[in-house]
């Protein structure tokens, strides 16, 4: 009887330890998932108008308007000095990218692996508004190819490049997959090509993973060609301004906490303003301190900050003039 009693107690002990272990594992798993998910409650509201936003030295977009939030993805707040610390969640926006910048994204960020099937891509827009892509089929011995197509928005909020014509070695072929075979599809499935998927002979571009950090999140509702650029509309571009800002070109941030440099702003009220409103506010997050030092700051009666910044593309011109003087 004692042996039976001891076995029963020991079994209960093992079961309780197992349940405790499983519960702890689930809790830790939940903590891990929560740490990876953006914290909406700590997001900082953002509004931008007429900004040239640089992601890298050769990739930039023209933000005509943007309403959304900076969502922290690690830690408790967005940090300007760490472009991996937040995402830009777009509610509505009108954003244009040049064919040159898009080609740079594809060459340096998407088809960058040694086994990437496409290399040396160049893009241009012809007089009829079609997007022409040239490059080499690396997986086919670097054969030159050329495609022609149109861009539209998909029902899932991404960008479709519908290929209408394609040539390789100056010979017409049936379609994109006719010359690529399964190479591109396999690379996409294995995750070696980011931001691109295939729908029959069309390329589907996903802005959320196509551009370098900070990543842009949002649903594309319209794509068109305007003034030699690819215009993307997120949400409704006609949405009214959230705040009234007395500046033509600016980036405004409000609510919650935001860190930049040694300063952490609580109940954020920060507006970065273009010192030269005659052209778009040229902003490069990786070099914002240089732009900050070249400008000046004013404080509002409610302790908000208005930072007047010099355009990034004018910093070197200013230094050159100073050196010559």
N, C-alpha and C positions, 0 to 999 in steps of 0.2 A: 504493500500500500504506500509506503514511504517512497519506493522507487517510482511508482506511478505518479504520485504527487509531485516529486522532483522533476520528472520528465515533463509534466504538464506545465509547471512553473517555468522551466527552462524554455519550453516551446513558446509560451506567452512572452517571455523575455526576448527571444529571437524575433518574434513577430513585431513587438513594439520597437525594437531597434531598427528593423527593416523599414517599418512605416516612418520612423523618425528620419532615417537616411533618405527615403524617397521624398519625404516632405521637404527636407533641407535641400535636396537636389532640385526639386521643382522651384523652391524659393530662389535659389541661386540662378536657375535658368531664367526665371522671370526677371530677376534683377539684371541679368546680362542683356535680355531683350529690351528692357526699359532703358538701359544705358545707351543702346544703339539707336533707339527711336528718338526722333526729334521731340523736344518738350514744347508743346504748343503754348503752355502757360507761361513760358519764359521767352516767347518770341518777341522780337522788337519790330514794330510797324515801320515800313519803309515806303517812301514815295520818291520817284525820280522823274525828272523832266529834262529832255534834251542833253543826254549824257553819252559820250563815247567811252564805253567801259572796256578796258583792256584786261583780258584773261592771261595772256602771255605777251612776249615781245612782238609776235606777228599774228595774234588772234584778238580781234576786238569786235564789238557790236555797237550799233547806234541805238540807244534807248530813247525813243521819242517820248514815251510815257510808261510808267510802271507803278502799280499799287500792289503791295504785298507785305511780306514779313521776312525777317531774318530768323531762321529756326536753328537753335543750337543743336548740334548733333553729338557733341561730347562736352562734358562739363555742364555748367549751369547757365552760361551766357555766351552770346556771340562775341568773338574776339577779332578785331580788325587785323591784328598781327598774325593771325592763323587762319588762312583761307579754308582750311579743312575743319574749322570749328563750327561752321554754319552752312546752311543752304538758303538760297533765295527762293522762297515760296511765292509764286506769282498768282494774284487774283485776276488782274487784268494788265495788259501791256501791249505796246506796239514796238517791236524790235526788228531792226534790219541788220543783215550781215552781207558783206560784199562777197562776190565769188572768190576773191583772193583769200579772204580770211577763212572761208569755208574749206577751200583747198588746203590751207595750212593746217586746219583742224584734222582733215582726213589724212594728210601726209605725216603729221607729227604726233597725232594722238590716237587715231583710229587704226589705220593700216601701217603701224609702226614696227610690227614684228618682222623678223627675218623671213618667216614663212608666209607673210601676208601676200595674198594673191594679186593685189593692185599696188602699184608704185608710181611715184612721180606724177601725181595727178595735178591737172590744171583745169580751172573752170572759167567759163565766160558766158555772158548772156548775149544772144544775137538780137538782131533788129526786130524779130517777131516775138521776142519774149521767151524763147526757149533756152533752156540751160544746156550748154554743151560741155562735155567732160572728155578730156584727153588724158592718156596715161599709158602705162605699160603693164602687160599681163605677166607679172613676175613668175607666176606658177606655170606659164606656158613659154618660158624662155625669153621673157622680156619683149614679147611681141607688142608693137604699138597698136592701140585701139582708140576709137572715138565713138562717143554716144551722143544722142540728142534726145531731149525729153522735156516734160513739163513738171512743175512742182504744184502739189495740192496738199490739203490737210486731210488726214484720215479721220474716221469716226472715233478712233481711240485717242485723238489729240496729238498725233505725230505728223511727220512730214513725209509725203510720198514723192519719190522721183520716178515718174512713169517714163520708162525708156521707150521711145518711138522708133529710133533708128540706131543701129550699131554696126561698126565696121572694124575689122581686124586685118592688118596687112592690106588695107585698101579694098578688101573684099566684103560684101554684105554677108551677114550671118543671120540666123533665125532670131536669136535673142541673147540676152546677157548670160543666162545659164548655159546656153549652147556652147559658149567658149570657155566659161569658167568651170563647167562640169559640176562636181560636188565639192570642189575646193573651198569656195566661200561659205557654203552652207555648213560644212563640217567645222570650219574655224569659228563661225558664229555659235554653233551648238556647244563648242568647247570653251567659249568665253574669251577666245583670243582676239576677237574683233568686237570692240565695245560700241554701243550706240547705233548699230546697223543690223537690220534683219532683212529677209527676202520674202516677197510675196510674188510668186511666179517669176516674172522678169523685172519686177520693180524693186527698187531699194527703199526701205523704210528707215528714215532717220529719226532717232529719239533725242530731242534736245536735252532731256534730263540726264543722259549719260554721254552725250556727244561732246559737250564742251568741257574743258578742264575746270577744276575747282576755282571758286566756289560754285557748286552745281546749282543749276536753275531748275526748279520744279514748276510745272504748270501744264495746262491743257491748251494745245494749239488749236484754234478754231478757224483760222484762215491763213493761207499762204498765197502770196502773189509776187510778181516782179514789178518793182517800182524804181524808176530812176537808176537802173543798172544795179539794183540791190535786191536781195531776197527778203521780203517783208513778212514777218510772222506776227499774227495777232493772237494773243492769249486772252481767253475769256472775252470780255467786251471792251474794246478800246475806247468806247464812248462813255465809259464810267466816269462820273464826276470826280473832281479832285477831293481827296479826303480832307486835306488841310489847305489853308490859304497861306502861301509863302510868297513874300515880296521879292521874288527873283525869277529870272527867265530860265536859267540853267542851274539845277541844284540836285542834291540828294539829301532827303530829310528823314530823320530817324526819331521815333517817339515810343515811350512806354517801356517798362521793365529795365533791365540792366544791359549796358553795352560797354565793352572795354576796348580802349585804343591807347597804345603806348603804356604809360604808367597811370593813366586816368581810367577809373571805372565810374561811369555815370549811372546814378540811380534815377528812376522815373525819367528816362532819357528824353532830352529835348535838344537835339543836335541837328543843325543844318549846314551842309557843306555847299558853299556857294562859289560859282565861277567868277573869278576876278575880271574876266573879259567876256561879257555877255554877247558879243558880236558873233561868236561861233559856239558850237557845242562844248560842253564842259568835258575836257579830255582827262579822264581819271584812270589811274593804274593802281590797284590795291597794293601790289607788291612794292610800290614806290610812293605811297601816300605821305610818308613822313617828309620826303623831299618837297612835295607839293605843299605840305603844311608849313614847313620852315620858310618857304618862299612867300607865304602869305601873312595874314594877320587874323586875330580872333577878337570878337566882341562878346560881352556877356549881357544877357537880357535882364530886366528887373526881376524875373522869376527864376534866375540862375540857369537859363538855357544858354547854349553856345551857338554862335553864328561864326563859322569858320570860312574865311574868304581865301580860296586856294588858287594857285596858279595852275594853268593847264600843264599836264605832263609833257605834251609835245612842245612846250615853250620853255621848259626848264633849261635845256642845253643852250638854247639861243640866248637866254638871259646871262648864263655863265660866260658865254663867248664874248658878249658885249662888255661884261665886267672885266674880263681878262684883257681885252684890247684897250680899255680905258686906262 
